Amino acid sequence: MRTRPFIKMHGLGNDFVVLDARQAPFELDAAAARAIADRRRGVGCDQIVIVEPAANGAADVALRFRNNDGTVAGACGNGTRCAAALVMERTGATRLSIQTEAGVLGARAAAGGAVAIDMGPARTHWQDIPLAREMDTLHLDLARGPLADPVATGMGNPHATFFVADAAAIDLAALGPALEHDPLFPERANIGVAQVSGPGALRLRMWERGAGITLACGTGACAAAVAAARRGLTGRQIAVTLDGGDLQIDWRADGHVVMTGPVATAFAGEIDLDALIGDTAP
């Protein structure tokens, strides 16, 4: 019987099952990930975060991510903040280096129990996002319904940010799936609709690839902030209000994007993977 302890955490309602595998490594396949993430028969989450030892001592810890549909995610900003908070609490550290598929990221404890993550440099070249063909990433030739002319940004995962007059008026559930799977995005894309609400403020709603609509998306907030600054709509320090709350984004002069926001622990427990997979089998 494969029983694993877990912590259920969230960043602004973007929720995660965090599995600490530093002492007892294990592999989590797509079927097990879907079973854990199932909100009716499993624990329920947007993504699963696995904390592991970093390869060759390249960082303090390493993180792997799976979406709730079982697919692998290359980066997850809020999940990284949650895992960093957990590791810092358990080790007494106030700073961490974290190995991810998107590179080694820096984490630090911030005021009021918040966690700040250096998400690395924003990627703005079409091949680095990636796009299927060469295109101006500041003005993508992409439209669907009321959405048009997005900005593409890579934050360890691909993003398309559409600027709109009223983010709440967009039917993201109807538009998100087709945009996520548009042929322009060979690795699919996260879709954001952003409303400029001031010189340093955005209202953002997110459709995440592999997860659907979420209350918050850390990499999406970073991408939207970079997109707004590139378009000259805001400065480089931006408060991003998502459905679940606020993140502070700083697109530094060196190109790195720092995201700061709160984390919370909901509960802890144990997962019987064999029972879960058996219960969710067709």
Backbone torsions as a table, in degrees:
resi	resn	phi	psi	omega
1	MET	NA	126.1	-178.8
2	ARG	-93.1	93.3	179.7
3	THR	-106.4	128.5	-178.2
4	ARG	-129.5	135.6	170.5
5	PRO	-71.3	150.5	178.8
6	PHE	-144.2	161.7	171.6
7	ILE	-122.7	129.3	174.1
8	LYS	-93.9	119.9	-177.2
9	MET	-130.7	165.3	173.7
10	HIS	-150.8	152.7	170.7
11	GLY	-119.0	104.2	-178.5
12	LEU	60.0	33.8	179.1
13	GLY	88.3	-11.1	171.4
14	ASN	-76.6	106.0	-163.7
15	ASP	-106.7	151.6	-170.7
16	PHE	-139.7	146.3	163.6
17	VAL	-99.2	116.6	-178.0
18	VAL	-102.2	124.0	179.8
19	LEU	-113.0	117.5	-179.2
20	ASP	-89.0	104.5	-177.4
21	ALA	-110.5	26.0	-179.3
22	ARG	-69.1	-34.6	-178.9
23	GLN	-96.6	-27.8	-177.4
24	ALA	-133.8	83.3	-178.0
25	PRO	-61.2	151.6	175.8
26	PHE	-159.3	162.1	177.3
27	GLU	-101.1	137.1	178.2
28	LEU	-115.7	110.7	-179.2
29	ASP	-87.7	177.5	-175.0
30	ALA	-62.9	-39.4	-178.9
31	ALA	-64.8	-43.3	179.0
32	ALA	-65.6	-39.1	178.9
33	ALA	-62.5	-44.8	178.8
34	ARG	-62.5	-38.3	-179.8
35	ALA	-65.8	-44.4	178.6
36	ILE	-63.0	-42.2	-173.3
37	ALA	-77.8	-14.1	-178.8
38	ASP	-59.3	122.2	-174.2
39	ARG	-79.0	-10.8	178.7
40	ARG	-103.6	-37.4	-175.4
41	ARG	-112.9	-12.2	179.6
42	GLY	-115.2	-151.4	176.7
43	VAL	-78.7	-43.8	-179.3
44	GLY	93.3	124.9	178.6
45	CYS	-172.2	165.3	171.1
46	ASP	-78.6	-44.2	179.0
47	GLN	-142.2	160.3	174.0
48	ILE	-109.8	134.9	179.9
49	VAL	-117.8	125.5	178.6
50	ILE	-110.4	122.0	179.5
51	VAL	-96.6	125.6	-175.3
52	GLU	-136.1	166.8	170.8
53	PRO	-66.1	144.3	177.8
54	ALA	-74.9	143.0	179.7
55	ALA	-66.4	131.6	175.0
56	ASN	57.8	25.2	178.2
57	GLY	65.5	25.6	-175.5
58	ALA	-71.9	-16.7	-179.6
59	ALA	-157.3	175.2	179.1
60	ASP	-68.7	-40.7	177.6
61	VAL	-146.1	168.6	173.7
62	ALA	-124.4	151.2	178.8
63	LEU	-126.2	140.5	168.4
64	ARG	-123.2	149.6	-175.9
65	PHE	-129.8	141.6	169.0
66	ARG	-129.7	138.3	175.4
67	ASN	-74.6	169.0	-177.3
68	ASN	-72.9	-8.0	173.1
69	ASP	-93.6	6.0	177.7
70	GLY	93.3	-12.0	-178.7
71	THR	-74.6	156.1	179.5
72	VAL	-79.7	136.7	174.2
73	ALA	-109.3	133.2	-177.9
74	GLY	-77.4	-27.2	-178.0
75	ALA	-151.3	153.6	178.1
76	CYS	-157.3	104.6	-174.0
77	GLY	-65.5	-50.6	-179.7
78	ASN	-67.7	-36.0	176.0
79	GLY	-63.8	-37.8	176.6
80	THR	-64.7	-40.6	178.1
81	ARG	-64.2	-41.3	179.7
82	CYS	-64.9	-47.7	-179.9
83	ALA	-63.5	-39.1	178.3
84	ALA	-62.6	-42.5	178.3
85	ALA	-60.8	-41.6	-179.8
86	LEU	-63.8	-47.8	-178.5
87	VAL	-66.2	-40.7	179.1
88	MET	-64.8	-37.7	177.2
89	GLU	-64.2	-41.2	-175.9
90	ARG	-78.6	-22.6	-177.7
91	THR	-107.6	-15.7	-176.2
92	GLY	81.8	2.8	179.2
93	ALA	-74.4	155.1	173.7
94	THR	-113.4	-6.6	176.0
95	ARG	-140.1	146.8	179.3
96	LEU	-141.4	150.5	163.8
97	SER	-106.9	136.0	-170.1
98	ILE	-128.4	121.5	178.6
99	GLN	-86.0	126.5	177.0
100	THR	-136.9	172.4	175.2
101	GLU	-63.4	-22.9	179.3
102	ALA	-86.3	2.0	-178.5
103	GLY	115.8	-176.4	178.8
104	VAL	-87.8	120.9	-177.8
105	LEU	-106.7	151.5	177.5
106	GLY	-103.2	137.7	178.1
107	ALA	-126.3	146.7	175.0
108	ARG	-148.0	150.9	174.0
109	ALA	-72.3	135.8	-179.9
110	ALA	-117.5	177.2	-175.8
111	ALA	-63.6	146.5	174.4
112	GLY	70.8	22.5	179.9
113	GLY	82.3	4.9	178.4
114	ALA	-76.4	164.9	176.9
115	VAL	-127.3	134.4	177.4
116	ALA	-108.8	135.9	179.0
117	ILE	-124.1	128.2	168.7
118	ASP	-82.7	105.9	-175.5
119	MET	-82.0	5.3	-179.2
120	GLY	83.7	-174.3	-177.5
121	PRO	-75.6	142.3	171.7
122	ALA	-70.5	139.8	179.7
123	ARG	-103.7	126.2	-174.6
124	THR	-123.9	-0.2	176.4
125	HIS	-86.7	142.2	-171.6
126	TRP	-59.6	-33.9	-178.6
127	GLN	-74.1	-24.1	-176.1
128	ASP	-86.3	-10.5	-174.8
129	ILE	-79.0	-45.3	-8.5
130	PRO	-99.1	159.5	169.4
131	LEU	-106.3	161.3	-178.0
132	ALA	-76.7	-19.9	-179.8
133	ARG	-151.5	163.0	-178.2
134	GLU	-64.0	133.5	-177.6
135	MET	-162.3	152.9	174.0
136	ASP	-69.9	112.1	-175.4
137	THR	-72.2	-12.3	177.5
138	LEU	-81.2	-19.1	179.5
139	HIS	-145.9	85.7	179.8
140	LEU	-72.4	141.0	174.1
141	ASP	-82.2	78.0	-175.2
142	LEU	-150.0	129.8	179.5
143	ALA	-150.6	147.5	173.8
144	ARG	-156.7	122.0	-177.9
145	GLY	57.9	-130.1	-178.7
146	PRO	-79.9	-2.2	-175.9
147	LEU	-99.3	134.2	179.7
148	ALA	-158.0	160.4	170.5
149	ASP	58.1	53.8	179.6
150	PRO	-79.5	170.3	172.5
151	VAL	-106.7	134.1	177.6
152	ALA	-99.4	136.3	-179.7
153	THR	-143.1	138.8	173.5
154	GLY	-103.1	124.4	176.9
155	MET	-124.1	42.1	-170.8
156	GLY	87.2	-11.2	171.6
157	ASN	-150.0	157.0	-174.2
158	PRO	-82.4	140.1	179.4
159	HIS	-133.4	144.3	168.7
160	ALA	-124.1	120.7	-178.2
161	THR	-110.6	120.3	176.8
162	PHE	-99.7	131.3	176.7
163	PHE	-95.8	128.9	-173.7
164	VAL	-134.2	162.8	179.0
165	ALA	-75.3	-31.8	-177.0
166	ASP	-144.1	101.5	-177.2
167	ALA	-63.3	-33.5	-177.6
168	ALA	-68.1	-22.0	-176.3
169	ALA	-83.3	-9.4	-176.5
170	ILE	-83.4	129.9	177.3
171	ASP	-82.3	81.1	-174.1
172	LEU	-67.8	-31.0	178.7
173	ALA	-64.3	-33.5	-179.9
174	ALA	-82.2	-36.3	-173.6
175	LEU	-91.5	-28.4	-173.6
176	GLY	-59.6	-48.2	-174.8
177	PRO	-59.1	-46.0	-178.7
178	ALA	-66.9	-39.1	178.9
179	LEU	-67.6	-41.0	177.3
180	GLU	-54.9	-40.7	-174.0
181	HIS	-98.3	12.1	179.6
182	ASP	-58.7	139.9	-179.5
183	PRO	-57.0	-17.7	177.3
184	LEU	-63.6	-22.6	-175.8
185	PHE	-112.3	97.4	-177.7
186	PRO	-65.0	-21.6	177.7
187	GLU	-110.5	21.7	-172.6
188	ARG	63.1	179.1	-176.8
189	ALA	-150.4	152.7	168.1
190	ASN	-84.7	137.4	-174.9
191	ILE	-115.2	123.4	178.1
192	GLY	-118.0	142.9	170.4
193	VAL	-117.4	120.8	-171.3
194	ALA	-121.0	138.5	177.9
195	GLN	-119.0	122.9	178.2
196	VAL	-75.7	120.5	-178.0
197	SER	-113.3	6.5	177.8
198	GLY	170.3	173.5	-178.1
199	PRO	-65.4	-17.3	177.9
200	GLY	-135.4	33.4	-175.0
201	ALA	-148.0	140.7	176.1
202	LEU	-131.7	147.3	166.6
203	ARG	-106.0	125.2	-172.0
204	LEU	-130.9	137.2	169.4
205	ARG	-123.3	146.0	-170.0
206	MET	-129.1	137.8	163.5
207	TRP	-109.4	116.0	-177.8
208	GLU	-97.6	135.4	177.5
209	ARG	-61.8	132.9	179.1
210	GLY	79.1	-3.6	-178.1
211	ALA	-134.1	-23.4	-177.8
212	GLY	84.3	-155.0	-179.7
213	ILE	-70.2	129.6	176.3
214	THR	-124.2	157.8	-179.4
215	LEU	-70.1	-22.9	178.4
216	ALA	-159.0	155.9	176.7
217	CYS	-147.9	113.4	-176.0
218	GLY	-65.3	-48.3	179.5
219	THR	-67.0	-31.5	176.7
220	GLY	-64.8	-39.8	176.7
221	ALA	-64.3	-41.1	177.1
222	CYS	-62.2	-46.3	-179.0
223	ALA	-62.5	-42.2	-179.7
224	ALA	-65.0	-40.6	179.1
225	ALA	-64.0	-44.2	178.3
226	VAL	-63.5	-43.1	179.8
227	ALA	-61.5	-43.4	-179.8
228	ALA	-64.5	-42.0	179.4
229	ALA	-67.3	-39.6	178.3
230	ARG	-62.6	-35.6	179.1
231	ARG	-79.7	-7.6	-178.2
232	GLY	78.3	19.5	-178.9
233	LEU	-85.3	-23.8	-179.5
234	THR	-145.0	176.4	168.6
235	GLY	-81.8	-164.7	-175.5
236	ARG	-97.2	-8.2	173.7
237	GLN	-110.9	115.8	-167.1
238	ILE	-135.4	136.8	169.6
239	ALA	-92.5	120.3	-178.5
240	VAL	-107.9	118.2	178.8
241	THR	-97.2	114.7	176.4
242	LEU	-102.0	177.6	-179.6
243	ASP	-59.1	-30.4	-177.0
244	GLY	-95.2	-6.9	-178.7
245	GLY	144.0	-162.1	-169.8
246	ASP	-110.1	141.2	169.2
247	LEU	-121.4	144.3	175.1
248	GLN	-100.5	124.9	-177.5
249	ILE	-118.6	131.6	177.7
250	ASP	-125.6	107.9	175.0
251	TRP	-88.6	96.5	-170.9
252	ARG	-69.7	166.1	-179.5
253	ALA	-64.0	-25.7	178.8
254	ASP	-82.5	3.7	177.5
255	GLY	93.1	-13.7	179.1
256	HIS	-75.0	149.0	179.6
257	VAL	-113.2	121.5	-179.7
258	VAL	-108.4	127.0	-178.6
259	MET	-115.1	130.3	-178.9
260	THR	-128.3	134.0	178.4
261	GLY	-173.0	175.8	-176.2
262	PRO	-81.6	158.8	171.3
263	VAL	-132.8	160.0	179.4
264	ALA	-149.2	148.6	173.4
265	THR	-103.0	127.6	-179.9
266	ALA	-90.1	-51.0	179.5
267	PHE	-169.0	170.7	177.6
268	ALA	-128.7	158.3	178.8
269	GLY	-172.9	-162.8	176.7
270	GLU	-128.2	143.9	-180.0
271	ILE	-110.5	127.0	170.6
272	ASP	-96.0	96.8	-174.0
273	LEU	-62.8	-38.8	-179.7
274	ASP	-62.1	-43.8	179.4
275	ALA	-66.1	-40.9	-179.5
276	LEU	-63.8	-48.4	-177.5
277	ILE	-64.4	-39.1	177.1
278	GLY	-64.1	-36.4	-177.9
279	ASP	-71.8	-28.7	-176.2
280	THR	-101.5	1.6	-179.8
281	ALA	-67.8	144.3	-179.6
282	PRO	-67.2	NA	NA
